[in-house]
Amino acid sequence: MIDPYDILGIARTASEDEIKAAFKRWAKATHPDAGGAVEEFVRGQKSAELLLDPLRRKVFDATGFDPTLADPADLQGALVIEKLINDVVLDERAPGSFDLVALMQARLADDARKARRHIREMDRHIARVAGHLERLGIRPTTDPLGHMLRTRVEVMRSMNLESEKQITALERARKMLDAYVYSVDMPEEKAGTERRQAKTISDR
């Protein structure tokens, strides 16, 4: 995540006037008319806009995210985690009776494993269809059968691309969860076993 405070070189407690002053300094150094790079100038501009908006700043301070400044990969990871929150809400077990973070990590790892299995399955189908196409002689002037087979291959390749994007988002979500430690109310020996099991699942 791009940190607007770091970009503008100000403290997280900076006032509105301090934010405006920091952006003026940034603009003077990065404005394209002064020989600066457009991308750098825009980063500072977006940072100032975020911090000058009380609601967006409050959300950023609480979550570390803002759609305008977020690294696309981090944003996808956050969206994946958001989908797990409903499971957390519906889980009626008492807080501390299980490792919430390890459970989420295990579910993400399981989803990634399923996506990889799906890719392998699609690859096998694609290879078989390609073999059929190589052996298919064309007698008529048109080729409806070949067209249908090639179209199916294109669909399966598109599905694989989506699965690869899903895996990337799942892996980013897992890395984001690595920053957390969850306190579990159980004997240390059992807690250690659960952590090892979760790590084994996530490493597969």
Residue, then its C-alpha position, 0 to 999 in steps of 0.5 A: m500500500i502506498d502510504p500518503y503520510d510517507i509520500l508527503g513526509i508528514a506525521r500521522t497527526a498532521s493538521e490540514d494546514e500541514i498537509k496543504a503545506a507538504f503538498k505545495r512542497w511536493a508539487k514544487a519539486t514534482h510538477p511536470d512544468a518544472g521538469g518533474a514526472v507526471e506520475e510522481f506529481v499525481r501520487g502526491q496529489k492523490s495523497a493530499e486528496l486522501l488526507l484532506d478528506p476526513l472520512r477517507r483519512k479515517v478509513f485509511d488510518a484504520t485499515g491502511f487501505d484506500p482504493t485510489l492509492a492501493d497497490p492493485a494486488d493488495l486491493q485484491g488480497a483485501l477483497v479476498i479477506e473480506k469474503l472470509i469475514n462473513d464466515v467469521v461472523l457466522d462462526e458461533r464458537a467462542p473467541g479464543s477457542f480456536d485460532l481465527v487467523a490460522l483458520m483463515q489461512a487454511r481456507l485460503a490455502d485450500d482455495a488456492r489448492k482447488a484453483r491449481r487443481h482446476i488449472r491442471e484439469m483444464d490443461r489436460h482437457i486442452a491437450r486432449v482437444a488439441g490432439h483431436l484437432e491435429r487428427l481432424g481432417i477437413r473435407p467440407t469447405t467450412d469447418p464447424l466441428g473444428h471451430m467448436l473445438r477451438t472455441r472450447v479451447e479458448v474458453m478453457r484457457s480463459m478460465n485458467l487465466e482467471s484461476e491464475k488471477q485468483i491464486t495471486a489474490l489468495e496468496r497476497a491475502r495470505k501474506m497480509l494475514d501473516a502480520y497477525v497473531y491470534s491469542v488462543d485460550m488453550p494449552e500451549e502444546k495443543a496450540g502449537t500442534e494447530r499452528r503446525q497443522a495450519k502451516t502444513i496446509s498452507d505450505r502445500 
